[in-house]
Amino acid sequence: MTTWKITYSKDERTEVFELQSASKPSMEQAVAALLKMAEKVYEREEPRDLPNEIQTPAVRLAECYGITITGITRD
């Protein structure tokens, strides 16, 4: 297994989440892993605007936890 570093932005800071995978995770896989982690680690935020009509995992990650993925690299 390879360690992949998923960098993300939260509260105007860059953070890193490590994920074990044989191949580079897709953006959808990275979002799913970060969403699962965020549900355990961060408090859910109140939406600043009206919720987006389309509630994809990436939109939920941004709206509920203020997280946006900025990159995926191999360690």
ZAKOL-988892 format. One record per residue (C-alpha): residue number from 1; chain; x, y, z. Coordinates in Angstrom, 3 decimals. Layout:
// ZAKOL-988892
<NUM,'A',<X,Y,Z>>
...
This chain:
// ZAKOL-988892
<1,'A',<0.000,0.000,0.000>>
<2,'A',<1.067,3.524,-0.741>>
<3,'A',<0.461,6.508,1.509>>
<4,'A',<-1.317,9.356,-0.259>>
<5,'A',<-1.459,12.841,1.197>>
<6,'A',<-4.701,14.692,0.628>>
<7,'A',<-4.176,18.388,1.279>>
<8,'A',<-7.194,20.466,2.140>>
<9,'A',<-8.066,23.967,3.197>>
<10,'A',<-10.029,24.659,6.381>>
<11,'A',<-10.284,27.924,8.292>>
<12,'A',<-7.722,29.570,5.994>>
<13,'A',<-5.121,26.910,6.863>>
<14,'A',<-3.738,24.022,4.868>>
<15,'A',<-4.081,20.615,6.524>>
<16,'A',<-3.003,17.118,5.438>>
<17,'A',<-4.939,13.855,5.665>>
<18,'A',<-3.102,10.605,4.918>>
<19,'A',<-4.833,7.759,3.128>>
<20,'A',<-3.537,4.253,2.374>>
<21,'A',<-4.318,3.017,-1.127>>
<22,'A',<-2.672,0.841,-3.764>>
<23,'A',<-3.412,3.445,-6.429>>
<24,'A',<-3.988,7.188,-6.458>>
<25,'A',<-7.433,7.911,-5.038>>
<26,'A',<-9.887,9.675,-7.306>>
<27,'A',<-11.298,13.012,-6.213>>
<28,'A',<-14.537,11.243,-5.279>>
<29,'A',<-12.644,8.738,-3.096>>
<30,'A',<-10.666,11.551,-1.452>>
<31,'A',<-13.870,13.495,-0.730>>
<32,'A',<-15.533,10.409,0.761>>
<33,'A',<-12.541,9.710,3.029>>
<34,'A',<-12.326,13.346,4.162>>
<35,'A',<-16.071,13.549,4.782>>
<36,'A',<-15.884,10.436,6.970>>
<37,'A',<-12.938,11.911,8.906>>
<38,'A',<-14.594,15.344,9.233>>
<39,'A',<-17.745,13.802,10.717>>
<40,'A',<-15.584,12.373,13.540>>
<41,'A',<-13.111,15.219,14.063>>
<42,'A',<-14.824,18.540,13.317>>
<43,'A',<-18.021,20.136,14.513>>
<44,'A',<-20.636,20.655,11.851>>
<45,'A',<-20.845,24.332,10.850>>
<46,'A',<-23.996,26.339,10.328>>
<47,'A',<-24.409,27.214,6.643>>
<48,'A',<-23.454,30.803,5.807>>
<49,'A',<-25.695,30.881,2.744>>
<50,'A',<-28.708,28.943,1.577>>
<51,'A',<-27.797,25.296,1.013>>
<52,'A',<-26.808,24.373,-2.523>>
<53,'A',<-29.580,22.554,-4.393>>
<54,'A',<-27.172,19.823,-5.449>>
<55,'A',<-25.884,18.013,-2.361>>
<56,'A',<-22.910,15.997,-3.603>>
<57,'A',<-20.372,14.747,-1.038>>
<58,'A',<-17.984,17.572,-2.062>>
<59,'A',<-20.700,20.194,-1.520>>
<60,'A',<-21.548,18.690,1.898>>
<61,'A',<-17.843,18.720,2.828>>
<62,'A',<-17.610,22.419,1.957>>
<63,'A',<-20.962,23.514,3.411>>
<64,'A',<-20.958,21.446,6.600>>
<65,'A',<-17.273,21.514,7.510>>
<66,'A',<-15.717,24.353,5.489>>
<67,'A',<-13.274,21.955,3.808>>
<68,'A',<-12.050,22.089,0.215>>
<69,'A',<-9.519,19.639,-1.212>>
<70,'A',<-6.462,21.305,-2.725>>
<71,'A',<-4.363,18.336,-3.830>>
<72,'A',<-3.550,14.623,-3.786>>
<73,'A',<0.115,13.526,-3.756>>
<74,'A',<2.067,10.376,-3.018>>
<75,'A',<4.152,10.393,0.152>>
